[in-house]
Amino acid sequence: MLLFILAGFISFSTNAADCSEKIVIDSVEYKLPERWCDKKLDSLDMADPDKLTKLPDSLSFESYRIYVLPETKEALLLMSTQARKDSVFLIVDSGFRSVGFQKRIIKNRLMAGEEYQKVISYVAPPGYSQHHSGLAVDFVPSEAMFAKTKEYLWLKTNAGYFGFYETYPEDTTGLIPWESWHWTFDSDSLNH
Ligand SMILES: [Zn+2]
């Protein structure tokens, strides 16, 4: 009994650096990469699916059905309208993703023959992706070359005015991969 209580206490007190979670894909357990320890989204930060709203086709890559929270959509519409005036065309290919969808992304890459270590280096573990929040979007092309586009340069200068920030900027330590295409809305960070 005492051991049980102690074990409970220890696991509670080490929650601050919780790396113990296993990523389960198709009943296979994988290790949580260290850089994601403690980065799991709080359930309060997960978007309420009932609140999600679809982005207009004019903003969606190949008319994908992309959903985000209303405040994200509103800020994105304002931002893209301003960008168009500067001949910059912001197109989104990913918004809200459920935990199940995030698992499928990983599963599909594994089934295509990629190593787990490689996949998890650029796909967030299920439950850890900012895309669960309904606040994050990926701009097209959602790959490394986005950093070389005029869209990226425009975002670097202007996105802050609309409440968007680059979540994973170029990192000199090399620990966090640079995701120039991934931007998140945060109304608290609005630079007026
Ligand atoms: Zn993203």
Boltz pocket constraint, residues with backbone or C-beta under 6 A from the ligand:
constraints:
  - pocket:
      binder: B
      contacts: [[A, 94], [A, 131], [A, 136], [A, 137], [A, 138], [A, 181], [A, 182], [A, 183]]
      max_distance: 6.0
